[in-house]
């Protein structure tokens, strides 16, 4: 007499496949979290650098890079140009001020 095999429940292969999917999903989530943390730290670092350079530009404490003239509303102004950088980057922030200090 033949016995019928029970078809209820999960097989070992199905359980291992489900476990593999859960583990891979967890690893993917971990990688996303680590990448997000790294990008957040880089953004904070760049923002701090920008704030330092902006504060220096607003103080205009450095020596002018050059001087020149600009026209605003049909009126010419003599200005000094300033360039500020972090020292580690080739990028600079430029500002200008009237030559007479006004």
C-alpha positions in Angstrom: 0.0 0.0 0.0 1.3 3.4 -0.9 1.2 6.2 1.5 0.3 9.7 0.4 2.9 12.3 1.1 1.7 15.3 3.0 1.6 18.4 0.9 1.0 20.8 3.8 3.8 23.0 5.3 6.9 24.3 3.7 9.8 22.3 2.4 13.4 22.9 3.5 14.3 24.4 0.2 11.5 27.0 0.4 12.5 27.9 4.0 16.2 28.3 2.9 15.1 30.4 -0.1 13.0 32.7 2.1 15.9 33.0 4.6 18.3 33.9 1.8 15.9 36.7 0.7 15.6 38.0 4.2 19.4 38.1 4.6 20.1 39.7 1.3 17.4 42.3 2.0 19.0 43.1 5.4 22.5 43.5 3.7 21.0 45.8 1.1 19.4 47.9 3.8 22.7 48.0 5.8 24.6 49.2 2.7 22.0 51.9 2.0 22.3 53.1 5.7 26.1 53.2 5.5 26.1 55.1 2.2 23.5 57.6 3.6 25.6 58.2 6.7 28.7 58.8 4.6 26.9 61.2 2.4 25.5 63.1 5.4 29.0 63.4 6.9 30.4 64.7 3.6 27.5 67.2 3.3 28.2 68.5 6.9 31.9 68.9 6.1 31.2 70.8 2.9 28.7 73.0 4.6 31.1 73.9 7.4 33.8 74.8 4.8 31.3 76.9 2.9 30.3 78.7 6.1 34.0 79.5 7.0 34.7 80.8 3.5 31.5 82.8 3.4 32.3 84.4 6.8 35.8 85.4 5.5 34.2 86.9 2.4 31.7 88.9 4.4 34.5 90.3 6.6 36.7 91.1 3.5 39.7 90.8 5.7 42.0 89.5 2.9 44.0 91.6 0.5 42.2 92.4 -2.7 43.0 90.2 -5.7 42.5 93.0 -8.1 40.5 96.2 -8.6 38.2 97.4 -11.3 35.0 99.1 -12.2 31.4 97.8 -12.4 28.3 99.5 -13.7 25.0 99.2 -11.8 21.9 101.2 -12.9 24.0 103.4 -15.3 26.4 104.4 -12.5 30.1 103.2 -12.4 31.6 102.0 -9.2 35.3 101.4 -8.5 35.6 98.1 -6.6 38.2 95.8 -5.1 37.8 92.0 -5.9 38.5 89.5 -3.1 39.0 85.7 -3.4 38.6 83.3 -0.5 39.3 79.6 -0.4 39.9 76.8 2.1 43.5 76.4 1.1 42.9 72.7 0.3 40.6 73.4 -2.7 41.1 75.1 -6.0 37.5 76.5 -5.7 37.2 80.1 -4.6 34.5 82.4 -3.4 34.7 85.9 -4.8 33.3 89.1 -3.4 33.8 92.8 -4.1 33.6 96.1 -2.3 33.7 99.7 -3.2 37.3 101.0 -3.3 36.4 103.9 -1.0 35.0 101.5 1.6 31.4 102.5 1.1 
